[in-house]
C-alpha cells in the first residue's frame, strides 16, 4: 500500500527514532524464559506453570511483576524475601544459559545496525540490566543504543509507558531536535507482547508487532515476522534521519544478506493492518 498524505499512518512518518523490546524481540528467548520460570516455580513454590498460561497472561511483563503475579496466585505475595530470591535465581539461570547459547541472531544484529545508521535507537525492557547489557555486548551492538532502559530504571513496567517516555527523552536529546519537532508519534516501537504494544500506544508512539500474534493482537497494527532482512525491507523506508549521524560501527552483512536486502528494498513497502483509529 502506497503511503499517501490522507493515510492515517502518515501522521507518524517519517519515523525519527526506534525503540526495541528485549525479551522475545531483540533476543529470541521467550521459550527459554518459560522453561526457567517453569522450573523455578515448580521447585520453590510447587506451582505448575503452563505454557498457555505463561504466554497468555505473563509474557511481556517485567520479571518482578511475573514473579509477583505467581506469588499472588500462591497467596505468598507478602514474602518479599522470597520474591527477591526468585528474581535472583531467575537472573542467574538466564545469564548462565545465554552465555552458552546466545539468543540474539545475526539477522537481528543486522536489523539493528541498519536502523541505527539512520536514526537514534533505544532498548526498553522489563529485564534486569545485567542480562541486557551482557547480551548486547556479546552480540556486538551494545554501543549502537543511545539509551537502555531496564527494570531498575522504572517504577512501573509495561503496559505502563514510563520506560518508553524515558527512552524518548534520551532520543530527542541526542537528535538535537526540539521535542516539539521530534514528537513521540515519530518513534517506532518493536514489540512482541500485548503489554508492550499497549505501553507504546499509551505513549503515543508507532507500534510494530514482531512475531506471529493472535488475530486480535495483530488487527489494525503493522506486523513483521521477526527482526530479519525481509522485515527490514518493509520498515526501513518508513525511517528518515533528522540530522547527519556519524556511524558508531560499520555494517558488516554477509554477501547473501546484502543481495537479499537490495532485492527487497527495490519493492514497494507493504503496510499490513496499520491502525486507523489512533488518538490525536
N, C-alpha and C positions, 0 to 999 in steps of 0.2 A: 504494500500500500504506500503510495507516494505521500510524502509529508507536505501538506499544504497549509496555508495560513488559517483556514477555518477548521482544521483538525484540532480536537481538544488537546492532543499531545503537544501541539506547537507551543503552548504556554511554558513547557519545560525545556524547550530547545533554543539554542544548542546547550547541551549539558556542559557544565563548567567544573565539575568535580565528581568524585566517586567514592563511595564507602562500601567496604566489603565486610560481611559477616565472616566469622572464622569457622566454627564447627559446622560441617556439612556443606559449606560454600567454598571457602578457600581450601579448607582441609577436608578431605573425603573420609570423615571419621565418625559419622553418626552410628554406624554398626558397632564400631569399637566402643563408643561411649555406652551404648546399650549393654554390651557384654560386661563392661566394668560395673555399671550400676546393678545389673542383674546379680552378679556375684557378691558385690558388697552388701546389698540389701538382704540377700538370702543369708549370708554368713553372719551379719551383725544383728539384723532385725527379724530374721525369719520371714521376710516378706517376699512373696513371689511376684516379681515384676514381669508382666507380659510384654512382648514386642508391640502388640497392637496398642496397649495402654501407653507405653513409652512414647511412641511416635504420634499418638493422637492427643495426648494431654501434657507431655513433659518436654519433648524435644523442642529446642528453641528458647527455653527458659534458662536463666543463669544457673550455674552449678549450685550455689547456695539455695536458690529457690527450688530446684528439683529435689534436693535433699530435704528441705523444709516441708514440701508438699507430701513426700512419702512419710516423714515423721508424723505429720498430722494424721495421715491415714492409720498410722500405728498408735495414735494417741500418745506420742512421745515428743511433741513439738517443744515442750518446756525443757528438754535436756540439751542445753546449749553446748555443753562439753561434747556430747555425742555428735551433734551437728558438726562441730569443728573437727572432730576425729574422722568422721566420714569424709569430709571435704579434703582433709589432708591425705587420707588413704586414696581417694579418687585421683588427686593430682599426682601422687607418687606412681600409681599404676599407669596412668596415662603417659607420663613422661618416660617411663620405662618401655612402654610399648612402642611409642613413636621414635624413640632412639634406635630401636631395632628396625622398624618398618615405617619410614616417613609417610605421611598421608597427603602431602601436597604434591600434586602431579606436575610433570614437566609442562603439560599444556596449561595448567593453572598459572604456573610461573610465567609462561609466555604471555598469557592473557593479561596478567598484572603488569608486566613490563611494557606491553603495548599501550595500555591505558595510561600508565604513569608517564609516558613520553609526552602526552599532550595536556593532561590536567593533573592537579594535585589529588592524591588519594589517601584514604584512611582505613583503619580497621576499627569496628565497634563490635564487641563481643561480651558475652557473659562468662567467658572462661577466665582462668587465672593468668596473670601477667607472665609468670614463669613458663607456662605452657606455650603461650602465644609467641613470646619473644624467641624461645628456643626453636620452635618450628619454623618461624620466618627466617631466622638466621641460618638454619640448616638448609633451607631452600634457596638461600642467597638473595632474598627480596626484602629483608628487614629494612634496609636503608631507602627503599622505594616509598615507604609510607611516611607521610608528613605528620600523622597523628595515629596513635594506637591507644584506643580506649578499652580498658578491660574492666572486669568486675570490681576491682579495687578502686576504680575512679568514679563510681556512681553510687547513688543511694538507692536508685530503683532500676531494676532490669527491664528488658523488653517484656511486654509491649509498651512500657513507658518510653517516651522518646528521649529521655535525658542523655543517654550516650550519644545519640545522633546529633543532638544540639551542641554538645561539647565538641564533637569532631567538626561540625560545620563551622564553628567559630575559628578553629585552627586552620581549616582550608581557606576560609575567607581571608584570614590574616596573611597567609602565605601567598595568596594570589595577588595581593597588592590592590585589590579592588575594594571599594567601599561595600559593606554588607548590602546596602540598598541595591547596588548594581549586580551583586553576585548572590542572588536570592537562594534560599534553601530549596526552592522548587526547581533549581537547575542542578541539583546534586542527585546523581543516581545512587540507589542503594541495592546491592546484590545480596539477596537473602533467600534462604531455603525453608524458612519456617513461617507459619502464620503469625506468630508473636513478633517476629522481626519485621514482616511486611506491615503489620498494623502499626508498629512503632514508627516505621518510615512514613506511613501515611499520616500519622498523628503529627509528625514533624514537618508535614507539607513537602516531602521530598518525592522523588520519582522512583517507585519501587520496581525492581526487576526480579521476578521469581526464578530461582535457579533449581533445576531438578525436574521431577515428574510429579507435580502436585495433583491433588484431587480436583475434579472439575469445579467444585465450589470454590476452592482456593485459587485456581487459575483464572476463573471467569473475570473478564474485564481488566486483566493485568498483562503486561508484557512478560512473556515466559521464554526462557532459554534452557536447553537441556543440562548444561554444565558450563564451567569456565574453560571452554575449548576453542579451537581455531574457528570452527563453524559458528559458534556463538559470537566470537569476536567480530566476524564479518557482518553480523547483524547489528551489533550495538556500536561499533566504532564510528560509523558515520553520524551517530547522534551527538558525538562529542566535538567540541571546538575549544581551543585554548584561548584564555583571556589575555595572557601575556606570554612572551617567549620564555621557555624554561630550559635551563642547561641540564641535559641528561645526567642522572646520577650514575648510571651504568649502561653499557651498550646492550642492545638486544642481541641475543645470540641464538636465534632459532635454527633448527636443522633445515637443510635444503628442502625436505619434504614439507615442513611446516610453512616455509616461505612460499613455496609454489602453491600450496593449498590456500593460504591466506590471499595471495594475489588473485587467484581464480575466484574465490568467494567475494572479495571486495569489489570485483567488477560487476557483481549482481546488485540489483536494487534491493535495499534492505526491506525486510518484511516485518511489520509490527503486528504481532498476534495478540489481539484482545487488549488493546490499550484502554484504560479506564476513560469513560466519557461522563463521569459524574463526580469528578474531584471538586472539592470545595475551593472557592477562590481565596 
